[in-house]
């Protein structure tokens, strides 16, 4: 008997299936907030087949993609593939490599490449009262809103101290540690409410974690913000004018800052203070 | 030929987006993204394939005579930089 889940983002759907629900269970948990009611015309259909207790095979659209790999590797690959395929196909608006959370006054975008500290900062903000949108990609729509791909937060080895803040929840379903030290953490472990669907962005931050650095904040002009946004735009080829005009709207609409930080409490306090300032 | 006699023009394929007197240039195929502050944006806007660098300097010095020395240095630097990045081509 086959079991399947459908995951959507940016107007497209991907199907994951397996012969046994246990093979899909981690994906079902960690992609639960991205699951789709729409099941028609998926971009890709991935199927997991158990070869043994340890090994699985991944097929895509009926052809073998990876013939033999460990289950944990298969889940990590499929989590990443879902993101890559859905982003790459999105035509609804610009998709940026960015995390996002929502505070009482609006959304906070944390934009930047891998390694700049987005996921750790996102987890910290969610743990301190912000609502989760995404730790990896956001979609900016023509109406001025952002929505996120609300998979579980993926924390790299070294960010697992976040777990120490969750001792009361850690026995609950929703976290998974991998042999490479990375950790998938369902947002419901960090907050009592489900991730939000979309929000109006209020702050656009380009964070850079630097060990032992004091908090340094530099306001960016709209053009500087656009310059940085374009470096993190992942679906330019699908968009009119390669996304330049749409990205410019986001840059013009949202106050932007370059932020260097090491102290999570300090940057959290600064974000709270800044997001609560009246719009000039 | 010195840089002053060059007649620069925007290279085909670059898209420009102006925001509050600053400009971002994008060449989607070559994946080049360039940020121009207000000075750079002004020079970029004057590079039309008809004016030489010397003429661009003259134009700006006529408007900002008190900054002649800076303008001479900055315009040449900006044009060289943009030619180096492929955004300007000698006409």
Interface residues (C-beta under 8 A of the other chain):
Chain A: X221 X222 X223 X224 X226 X227 X230 X231 X236 X237 X241 X242 X244 X245 X248 X251 X252
Chain B: X15 X17 X18 X19 X20 X22 X23 X24 X26 X28 X33 X34 X35 X36 X37
